[in-house]
Amino acid sequence: MLPDFDFMSDTTEQTSTRFVTFIGPSLKRFDLAITSTNRFYGKKLITDLQSGKTAIIGPDDLEEEGYLEYTYKLTEEEAAELVQFLYFVVGTVHFTD
């Protein structure tokens, strides 16, 4: 039996997950799970499978200086490679509210 939780949200939905592994010019290997969902205004859940770190990422986040370096603990060069790849993945943000 569950304790007396005060649920703010509890939903189930179909999602799509793309698994991608690539190596950039810096020879850094990226193992990513990219999950598309109807939540988060069309942004994607990007999971680094090596570190287990996940972030909600859209095009605006890719423009944020230092965001990927901080989130995924990357060097500036590695983050630049990841940004280059993610521009093809995240697309545009869709506001549904």
N, C-alpha and C positions, 0 to 999 in steps of 0.2 A: 504494500500500500504506500502511495506517495505521501510524503509529508505535506503540510498545508502550504503549498506554493501559491503565490499570486501571479499567475501567468499573464504576461503582457502580450504575447503572441505565441501561436503554436499552429503552424500550417505545414502542409506537405504539397510539393509541386514536382512536376517532371522537369528535369534539367538536362543539359547536354554538356558532356565533359570531353575535351580534346586533350590528349596526352602528346607532348612534344619534347623531343630531346635534340639539342643541337650544340655545336661547338663554334664559338666565334673566333675572330682573328687573334684574340688574346689567349686562345686555347682553353678558356673557361668553359666547362660543360654546364649546360642548363637542362635540367629535367623539370618540366612544368606540367601542371594540370590546370587547364583553363576551363572554368565552369561558367556556362551561360545560364542565366536565370531571369525570371520576370521581376525580380526585386532589384533594388539598388539603381533604379533609373537607367537600366541598360548597361551599367558597368559590369565588368567581368570579375569573377573571383580568380585570382592568379595565385596558385600554390607552387612554391619551390619545393619539390619533393625531396631534395637533399637536406634542407634545413627544417622542413615542416612549416615554414612561415607562409601565411596567406594574407593577401591584401585585396581590397576592392579597388579596381583600377579602371579608369576611363581616360580619354584623351587629355583632359585637364590635369590629371595626376602625372602624366608623362612630361608635362611642361614644368612641373614643380621641381625646382632645383634641389638636388640632394635627396629627393623622396625615395627613389629606388635604392640608392646607396644605403640610406638609413634603414629602410624596411627590410631589405634582404642582405644587409652587411656586405655590400659589393664595393669594389674599387670604382673610381670614376670611369675608367676604361670599360670595365665589365658592365657597369650600368648603362653606358652609352650603347653597347652592343644589345643589351636587353631592350632598351627603348626602341632601337631600330627595328627589332623583331615585333615588339608589342604594338607599334603603330599599325601594322598589318592585321592585328588581331582584335584590338578593342573597338575599332570603328567609332561611330558617333553615338552620343548619349541620347536616349529617348525618354522624355518626361511623360509619365503616364498619369500623374495626379492632376 
